[in-house]
């Protein structure tokens, strides 16, 4: 399943901790998109990057009050539109 990409989107994996964004597209196979959808991650989902674990570890992002660790390869295929403001977390 693919969502319409907005210009200026970037990979979730490129965001630093504390940055806020909105998911605009999920690139990849249907199974990955379905699984993320079941977890509540889809186009329009707001998130805050909590941590980028070292040595190629996952990205930890907070969605609607809960946290999810997303592997770097998958995080590279989640396209987001970054908010202009840094959060105070």
N, C-alpha and C positions, 0 to 999 in steps of 0.2 A: 504494500500500500504506500503510495507516495502522496505527499501533500504539496501544494503549490508553494514554491520557494519565493521569498521576498528578496529584492536586491539588497546587498549589504549584509547578508547573513554570514555567519561564520560557524565553525565547528565548536560544539560544546567543549571538546578537549582543549581548545585554545584559551578558554577563560580562566582567569586567576581567581583564587578564593576571594569571596566577598562580592563578586560581580553578580548582577541580577540580569536575567534574560527571559525571553519567551521563545518556546519551540515554534519554528516555522515550517520545518520539513524533517522527515525521517527518511534517510536514504538507506537502501539495503533491501534484503529479501522480505517477503511477506511474513514469514514466521517471526523475524525480529520485530517488525512493526506491530504484529498482533500481540506479541508478548509484552512489549512496552505499553501498548494500549491497555492491556489487562492490568498493568501496574499504575495506570493513570497518566502515562506520559504520551502526549499526542500534540498535534498542532494546537497552539493556543495555551498550552500549559506554561505557567510561570514557574521560575526556579531561581534559586540562589546557589552558587557554587560554595560549598562548605570547605572542601579540601581537595588537593591533588596529591595523591599518595606517591611516594618516591619509587624510583626504579621501574617505571612503566606501570605502576599500580593504577587502581581505578580512580575515577573522579567521583567524589561524593557530592551530591546535590540535594537540596531540600525542595520538595514539591508540596505545596499546600500543608505544611506542618509536619511532614514525614521525610525521612532521609533515605536515599537510594544510592548504592555504590554501583557505578556503571563502568565496565571495562573500557580501557582507552580506545581499543579498535571500534567498539560500538559508539563511544562518545564522539569519535571522528565523523560518524555518519549522522549524528543528530545536529541539524542546522538550527542555529538560534539567532535571534535579533537581540543584541545587547542593549540594556537600558543605559541611558546617559549618565545615571547617577550611581555612585558606589554606595553600597549599604554600610551601615555602622556595625556590622557583626564582627 
